[in-house]
């Protein structure tokens, strides 16, 4: 960066003090001028001249209204440091308060001229063009006293101090897919030409068309940020290069030096964490790292690809590598092609099989050493043996309880269990099976195709098959216990069973003491038990208005029986002394409660519609009785028996109002008889009239 002093103003600073002290007589009618001479880089920049204070012989310096509230003292400036500090403070104030001044653009002659200035104190400050040059603010008294004190100078020529901004570079570090890479380490080197052809002992001499040169280290530990950027500012003109000294974890070192040239000044600015060009010319460098690659081959005993195996990567200590959310960072399912894992750091790992494809046994973990050398091909092969059909079967039942053995139910929770070949439960030989406990205190899972006579060890695991001795659920400790032991050998024709109990030292949120509510359905016809092949429904509620249903609808499939009982688990609360009330009702298949408005072919009655339960009274029963009406005998007909003499067979018939009754024939005969009777009456009346 170049610098220049003030030109011809050696006594000017002292003149400010003399003016304040009244050491010079100023003619108010005189006018002066200020010419700022600057370096060529300042051409085109904007400079503003502010009138800070007016001067008179009687009052000295008097602040202009625009600077009256600045709080900056100008009446006792005794050296250049004080004057420079005051100038910088006033320049900041002028910008903040948007003070108006005379603006001039630096001409091609690299100067700015201000004329017809009345006596006073002026401030010159740069207001634009900072990308090319940075000028220091300056306080300029008009006039000022000559060095020998012989007179006053009204036309002032000065050269403000300045600096030329350096260049800038933004280097961006990514992987082959364009993802930003942080934590890449670099050294910055500058190209230096040796005037005498000799280079330092610790540098390597090189030659180009301009002569012998070497690379000099300027910054030995540059690190890319989380956005993959390295930003360097205020660089002197010249040729530079960045050399990567340490690649980000999981990447291969890029050994190619990346050169760039700083030819013009430039500045950068940060916006939301990303650096970008602000002004001038900013060099740009793109540096790409290839991520490490591990090819995983999954084959059978004959070397043929095996698809559908769920695998996961463990670290050198045998622990699953997790991401920031606690999930397996490297988990995948094999296909008939090798699977490629990208971005593993160099070191030792295990490939572990969580779940084998159907028809295959789970393979033991395979250890590997991964290299990040550029010419290394990292590959690993895991073999799955075909599974033979074997008769062994083992049922593992998960139970939840507190320290006193009281059963706990959970709304929804996942647990995991696996079989191991060793008592320490380090060598897993089965898939990781899920135990899904939902609205209950127990659940079971079955392991099939086990070898008869082989010893198996049952162990609770995490989701990745790692055996656990204890666990935390919402900071509440639980310990897996095996009341009957955790090892078993199956014999021919045997179905083995093991209980895995989780004992909670505290009751976590979402866990409750469990009770049992038994709903018994009885069906009667009259007063007699009535076997029926019909499905009924019932529901449990937490309110007497039957609006808050607890659990699922309960199906009661009689299947020809007259009595059926179903027991459902219910929550008794999270504390032993809590009392809970449940309400029971019969419903239709859609969950609508039967009431008096329901048209049913049977009558519904309950021995009780609600029950009070607690850990002390953890079992209750409600009986729902459906009563069908008794069948009635058909009554004797009231109409006389009429013999049908014209029929070809003997029998009887009864007048009925059903579909087979000949009612129209009877009505027709009755009508005919009435007509004949009427005609007979009319004939008799006519005859009597003739006789008279």
Phi, psi and omega in degrees: 000131179274151178223153177219145178274184177281142181257121174068026182234028181300321179268355184296319180299316179292332179299325178302317179293318181296322179297317180299322182277000179076027182280000180217145178264127184252133176270115187298333184280347180287146175239151181234188179211160177229128175241122178261116177261129189226169179290165182298332180296342184275354181303129181094344178288159180252133178236138179243136177251120180256142172271107183278314184211148172269157182233136171224157180296326186281324186248350184074215181279131177233120182305138166296155180304325184294337181247004186297329182262013184289332181077011182261131182274128179237003186269000182214051180270111191252349177210174186294327180294315178296320181293320179292320179297318179295320180298315182294320179294318180294325178296318178296317180298319182298321179291314182297321183268002179054049180288136178278147177207182177275123182256136176221143176264136181297124186283177178296339177277005179063045177214159175232131187241132177234125186236173180054052180262126176281160181304135180168188179249126185243156179234122173260134181211141178285135180237359175194162178086027184292341182291339182258324183205153176236113182263139176281141174297153181217138172268128186232112175278136176235114000273181171230161185274138177295163184299324181273001177073015185276344182186179181254140180251119180263333179258108192250134175238120180226161175239101181297153173294148182209166172221147178260121180299146176276183178271175182219157177220143172240113176260135182242129183250123179222169170269186185294341179266000180093004178284131181298142181238120172267170176065029169268131185258138182223162168240137177264128180234145177246143180281120182240126176270133180272115184299322182263005180085355180261141179241158179302154182299329183270012180236157180260130180281138176227167186225133170225191184295344180263356177124195181280137179215171174212166180258123181256130179289130177250320179219117190264358182215071173269138184230130178292143181277186184296340176265010177077014186257144167237123185241126178234131181236167175060039178273136175292157180299144179153186180253132182231170171208152175249129177242128180283127180254337178210123181281155174299157179303131179086009180237158178268134183302130175270108187270359181278122175293141181247110183271152172208160184240133172258110182248333182222159176296154177196151179231157179238161178220149179259133177224111181055042175086354181251130178272142179211166181295135177256311181205166178069209181247121179245122179290149179233134180230131178248124182235123186248135172250138169277133176283152176296152181231132174239121178265120182255121178257125176246115185227166173268188183296341179261007178084010179273144182301144178238120179260156174092005177276133178263115185243162180212156181257133175248155178279186184296338179268004179082016180259142178298134176280121185252155173269187184293344179263005179084010178263160178298124183286325181236089179229135185202165178244131185286154173237193178279004175244151177303141180267134181256124176259127181252144168087016175281133176290155178300140180151192182261142182215169171234139168262124185238138180264118177276324184211124179274153176295159177304133178092002180233154176268156179288129180278155175287157180302144179247127181270146179211159174241122184256135180250147175254017176292144187297330185259015183261135174256114182266120180219151177213146181236132175240134184252130172254123176278148177291143184268130177272147177289117180233152189277351186293143182214135182226129177254124177251125182249126178266131176236147180242134180204170175265188183296337180267005180084005178287135183293139176242138174249154182232147180294311181195118181208148178248133173233168184223148181213152179209167176254143183235160180266351184229155182294333178284349179056053175252331183259091182285136183234017178221168170297159172276114183263144181266133173253106183261108181258119186223118181051047179192177182252359182207158175200162185226158174218150184243133172257122180253174177056043177267152182279131176289133179091345179274143179271131178242148179239125182268136179214136172288141184228174166275185184295345184253010175087010176276125181297138180238139177269338178198170181207171178236137171233110185052048178066012176257125185284137169227150183234125175290131176234150181235093186305326182250020181090165183244009177244149183205143172241126183271140176253168184303128177078004183265140170252107184281160178212141177222138177261129176246113186249130173262119180258117181266130178281333172226159182269112180287165174298136181093356177251144183215157172291145186255138172239174179235124177246116181260127177251119181251129178254126174241140179237128180236152165242106191072244178246009185254135175307138189231105176290133187215143179260075185215154179254127176247169182223148177217163179214156178249139183232159178258002177222153185288347179269002177059045178251336182251094183283138178257120177074195183273165173295139184261121180267131180242094182268106185291323176051045177089354182269164175257350180219137179212137178237137176231129180254129180240142176284141178227154180279138177248014180091171185268359180234144184299331186265010181279136176251134184238140178249130176239149180240139184240141177210153173273144183227173169274184185292346178263003178088011178277127185289135175289135175223191184295336180280348181286130178271105184238153176270005178219160176264139181251132176219146177238140177290336173197141183265348179217156178224147175252127186227153176204181179294337176282319178246077190267357180231132177218161180222139174236131180252127176251123181248129174250120184246120175269150179291151177290152177284138178256146180285148180288130184285158179289145179291142180274338181284147179289157177283131180246125181277133178263100186285336183278354182283158181272000177219161180265148179173196180221159176219155182236137177290125182227168180249025178272191182292336186264000180286128182278061187293325182294325179295318179296319179295321179296316180297319180296320179295318179298319179297319179296320179296315180298318180297319180295317178299321180295319180295317181296323180295318181295321180294320180294320180295317182296325180291323179293321182295330181281000000 
